[in-house]
Amino acid sequence: MTVALQTAPSKTRLYTGYVLSTLAIFFLVMDACMKFTTNPQVIAAQTQLGWPMQLSPAIAILALICTALYALPATSVLGALLLTGYLGGAIALHLRVDNPLFSHTLFPVYVALFIWGGLWLRNATLREVLPLASHPIANTTSQKQLWTGYIVTAISALLILFTAVMKFVYVPKPGEPILFPQHHIHHLAYIEILCTILYLLPSTSFLGATLLVSYLGGATCINLREGQPLGTSLITVVIGIVVMAGPWLLDSRLRRLFPIRSTSR
């Protein structure tokens, strides 16, 4: 009873969290609904990003599903994680066409801050995983889960670092279609390396994994935009699941956030 009272959010924190989450949900639903319209301004924006119009309804449905998961308390963290990947795709599209940084490219980041900020204020377990100050934790992970988590984390980190190194040595062949502007390739590699470092540090592993999910969401979006087969485009989704599996196995708090089965009695 005492622990529950200590971890329960204050009314101010709770209401602030609900306000931030509601604003994020309102924007996401409005943005998804606009993708179903044939408004000339919407079409012009999609065309400027180079996004195929025939994919817009499917992306809108995906956004609505992720937003619904976020709005439901039982799946709110899962919904936030999926929306992070979705918003990573939006960032990639803006970056690809060199849209203005603060007003366009980083706008999905502002939405993500509302999504996670609202959830962080309302969810005590998430505040344990992403604390503002360091606190000792009691981890109930078994030895088998620990070793499996270490192996999965190491494989994920090596894979991401390999793709980062390839960006430094890759030179496109003459006439080869370029998926991303060449002057941004090295920037993407540095982002991968930074996110991987955060991912490997125990105190920031969930933050690093979440950032990598967003990055991989961007890769998925670019593949779809270039007309890659669906199976090929979804490889990055599978990698994102593996990336998140490592910290999930290592940290019992993450297993409370993402339970495979209900823990209610």
C-alpha positions as CSV (number, residue, x, y, z in Angstrom):
1,M,0.0,0.0,0.0
2,T,2.9,2.4,0.9
3,V,4.7,1.6,-2.3
4,A,1.6,2.2,-4.4
5,L,1.1,5.6,-2.7
6,Q,4.7,6.6,-3.3
7,T,4.6,5.7,-7.0
8,A,1.2,7.1,-7.7
9,P,1.4,10.4,-9.7
10,S,0.1,13.6,-8.2
11,K,-3.1,15.1,-9.6
12,T,-1.2,17.9,-11.2
13,R,1.2,15.4,-12.9
14,L,-1.6,13.1,-13.9
15,Y,-3.7,15.9,-15.4
16,T,-0.7,17.4,-17.2
17,G,0.0,13.9,-18.6
18,Y,-3.6,13.5,-19.9
19,V,-3.5,17.0,-21.5
20,L,-0.2,16.2,-23.3
21,S,-1.5,12.8,-24.5
22,T,-4.8,14.2,-25.6
23,L,-3.1,16.9,-27.7
24,A,-0.9,14.3,-29.3
25,I,-3.9,12.0,-30.0
26,F,-5.9,14.9,-31.5
27,F,-3.1,15.8,-33.8
28,L,-2.4,12.2,-34.9
29,V,-6.1,11.5,-35.6
30,M,-6.4,14.8,-37.5
31,D,-3.3,14.0,-39.5
32,A,-4.5,10.5,-40.3
33,C,-7.9,11.7,-41.4
34,M,-6.4,14.2,-43.8
35,K,-4.6,11.3,-45.6
36,F,-8.0,10.0,-46.6
37,T,-9.0,13.3,-48.3
38,T,-8.2,14.6,-51.8
39,N,-7.6,18.1,-50.6
40,P,-5.2,19.9,-53.0
41,Q,-3.0,21.1,-50.2
42,V,-2.7,17.6,-48.8
43,I,-1.9,16.2,-52.2
44,A,0.7,18.9,-52.8
45,A,2.4,18.1,-49.5
46,Q,2.5,14.4,-50.2
47,T,3.8,15.0,-53.7
48,Q,6.5,17.3,-52.4
49,L,7.7,14.6,-50.0
50,G,7.6,12.1,-52.9
51,W,5.2,9.8,-51.1
52,P,3.0,7.6,-53.3
53,M,-0.6,8.7,-52.9
54,Q,-1.8,5.1,-53.2
55,L,-0.1,4.3,-49.9
56,S,-1.6,7.2,-48.0
57,P,-4.9,5.3,-46.9
58,A,-2.9,2.4,-45.6
59,I,-0.5,4.6,-43.7
60,A,-3.5,6.5,-42.3
61,I,-5.1,3.3,-41.0
62,L,-1.7,2.3,-39.5
63,A,-1.5,5.6,-37.7
64,L,-5.1,5.3,-36.4
65,I,-4.3,1.7,-35.1
66,C,-1.2,2.9,-33.3
67,T,-3.0,5.9,-31.9
68,A,-5.8,3.7,-30.6
69,L,-3.2,1.4,-28.9
70,Y,-1.7,4.5,-27.3
71,A,-5.1,5.8,-26.1
72,L,-5.8,2.5,-24.3
73,P,-4.1,2.3,-20.9
74,A,-3.3,-1.4,-21.2
75,T,-1.3,-0.9,-24.5
76,S,-0.3,2.8,-24.2
77,V,3.5,2.1,-24.0
78,L,3.3,-0.2,-27.0
79,G,1.3,2.4,-28.9
80,A,3.9,5.1,-28.0
81,L,6.7,2.8,-29.3
82,L,4.9,2.1,-32.6
83,L,4.1,5.8,-33.0
84,T,7.8,6.6,-32.5
85,G,8.6,4.3,-35.5
86,Y,5.8,6.0,-37.5
87,L,7.1,9.5,-36.7
88,G,10.6,8.3,-37.6
89,G,9.3,7.7,-41.1
90,A,8.0,11.3,-41.2
91,I,11.4,12.6,-40.2
92,A,13.1,10.6,-42.9
93,L,10.8,11.9,-45.6
94,H,11.3,15.5,-44.6
95,L,15.1,15.0,-44.3
96,R,15.2,13.3,-47.7
97,V,13.9,16.4,-49.5
98,D,15.9,18.9,-47.3
99,N,12.8,20.5,-45.8
100,P,13.4,23.3,-43.2
101,L,14.9,21.7,-40.0
102,F,12.9,23.2,-37.1
103,S,9.5,23.8,-38.8
104,H,9.3,20.6,-40.8
105,T,11.9,17.9,-40.2
106,L,11.9,18.1,-36.4
107,F,8.1,18.6,-36.1
108,P,7.5,14.8,-35.6
109,V,10.1,15.0,-32.7
110,Y,7.8,17.6,-31.0
111,V,4.9,15.3,-31.4
112,A,6.9,12.4,-30.0
113,L,7.8,14.5,-26.9
114,F,4.1,15.1,-26.3
115,I,3.4,11.4,-26.7
116,W,6.2,10.2,-24.3
117,G,5.9,13.2,-22.0
118,G,2.2,12.6,-21.4
119,L,2.8,8.9,-20.8
120,W,5.8,9.4,-18.6
121,L,3.8,11.7,-16.3
122,R,1.0,9.1,-16.0
123,N,3.0,5.8,-15.8
124,A,5.1,5.1,-12.7
125,T,6.9,2.1,-14.3
126,L,7.9,4.3,-17.3
127,R,9.4,6.8,-14.8
128,E,11.4,4.0,-13.3
129,V,12.8,3.0,-16.8
130,L,13.4,6.7,-17.8
131,P,14.2,8.4,-14.5
132,L,15.2,12.0,-14.1
133,A,17.6,10.9,-11.3
134,S,19.4,7.6,-10.7
135,H,17.9,5.2,-8.3
136,P,18.9,1.7,-7.3
137,I,16.6,-1.0,-8.8
138,A,15.8,-4.6,-8.0
139,N,16.0,-6.6,-11.1
140,T,14.4,-10.1,-11.0
141,T,15.8,-11.3,-14.3
142,S,16.9,-14.9,-14.4
143,Q,20.4,-16.0,-15.5
144,K,19.0,-17.5,-18.7
145,Q,17.1,-14.3,-19.6
146,L,20.2,-12.3,-18.8
147,W,22.5,-14.3,-21.2
148,T,19.8,-14.4,-23.9
149,G,19.3,-10.6,-23.5
150,Y,23.1,-9.9,-23.7
151,I,23.4,-12.0,-26.9
152,V,20.3,-10.4,-28.6
153,T,21.6,-6.9,-27.6
154,A,25.1,-7.6,-28.9
155,I,23.7,-9.0,-32.2
156,S,21.5,-5.9,-32.6
157,A,24.3,-3.5,-31.8
158,L,26.7,-5.2,-34.2
159,L,24.1,-5.1,-37.0
160,I,23.4,-1.4,-36.5
161,L,27.1,-0.5,-36.3
162,F,27.7,-2.5,-39.4
163,T,25.1,-0.5,-41.3
164,A,26.7,2.7,-39.9
165,V,30.2,1.7,-41.1
166,M,28.8,0.8,-44.5
167,K,27.5,4.4,-44.9
168,F,31.1,5.7,-44.5
169,V,32.5,3.4,-47.2
170,Y,29.5,3.2,-49.6
171,V,29.9,5.0,-52.9
172,P,26.9,4.9,-55.3
173,K,27.5,3.5,-58.8
174,P,26.9,5.9,-61.7
175,G,23.2,5.8,-62.6
176,E,22.2,3.9,-59.5
177,P,19.1,5.3,-57.8
178,I,19.9,7.1,-54.5
179,L,17.6,6.4,-51.6
180,F,18.9,9.3,-49.6
181,P,20.8,12.5,-50.3
182,Q,24.5,11.7,-50.3
183,H,25.3,14.7,-48.0
184,H,23.1,13.3,-45.3
185,I,24.5,9.7,-45.4
186,H,27.4,10.4,-42.9
187,H,25.0,12.2,-40.6
188,L,22.8,9.1,-40.5
189,A,25.8,7.0,-39.7
190,Y,26.7,9.2,-36.7
191,I,23.0,9.0,-35.5
192,E,23.2,5.2,-35.7
193,I,26.4,5.2,-33.7
194,L,25.1,7.6,-31.0
195,C,21.8,5.6,-30.6
196,T,23.8,2.3,-30.4
197,I,26.0,3.7,-27.6
198,L,22.9,4.7,-25.7
199,Y,21.4,1.3,-26.4
200,L,24.5,-0.5,-24.9
201,L,24.6,1.6,-21.7
202,P,22.3,-0.1,-19.1
203,S,21.0,3.2,-17.8
204,T,19.9,4.4,-21.2
205,S,19.2,1.1,-23.0
206,F,15.5,1.7,-23.4
207,L,16.0,5.3,-24.6
208,G,18.6,4.0,-27.1
209,A,16.2,1.2,-28.3
210,T,13.4,3.6,-28.7
211,L,15.5,6.0,-30.8
212,L,16.7,3.1,-32.9
213,V,13.1,2.0,-33.5
214,S,12.4,5.6,-34.7
215,Y,15.4,5.4,-37.0
216,L,14.4,2.0,-38.4
217,G,10.9,3.4,-38.9
218,G,12.5,6.0,-41.1
219,A,14.3,3.3,-43.1
220,T,11.0,1.4,-43.6
221,C,9.3,4.5,-44.8
222,I,12.1,5.3,-47.3
223,N,12.0,1.7,-48.6
224,L,8.2,1.9,-49.1
225,R,8.6,5.3,-50.8
226,E,11.0,3.9,-53.3
227,G,8.6,1.1,-54.2
228,Q,10.6,-1.7,-52.5
229,P,8.6,-5.0,-52.1
230,L,6.7,-5.1,-48.8
231,G,8.7,-8.1,-47.5
232,T,12.0,-6.2,-48.1
233,S,10.6,-3.0,-46.5
234,L,9.5,-4.9,-43.4
235,I,13.0,-6.3,-42.7
236,T,13.7,-3.2,-40.7
237,V,10.6,-3.8,-38.6
238,V,11.9,-7.2,-37.7
239,I,15.2,-5.7,-36.8
240,G,13.3,-3.2,-34.6
241,I,11.6,-6.0,-32.7
242,V,15.0,-7.7,-32.1
243,V,16.5,-4.4,-30.9
244,M,13.8,-4.0,-28.4
245,A,13.9,-7.7,-27.3
246,G,17.4,-7.3,-25.8
247,P,16.5,-4.7,-23.1
248,W,13.2,-6.4,-22.6
249,L,15.0,-9.6,-21.6
250,L,17.5,-7.8,-19.4
251,D,15.2,-5.5,-17.5
252,S,12.2,-6.7,-15.5
253,R,10.7,-3.2,-15.5
254,L,10.4,-3.4,-19.3
255,R,8.7,-6.7,-19.0
256,R,6.1,-5.0,-16.8
257,L,5.7,-2.3,-19.5
258,F,5.4,-4.9,-22.3
259,P,3.9,-8.0,-20.6
260,I,3.5,-11.0,-22.9
261,R,0.7,-12.3,-20.7
262,S,-1.5,-10.5,-18.3
263,T,-0.2,-10.3,-14.7
264,S,-3.6,-9.5,-13.2
265,R,-5.0,-12.0,-10.8
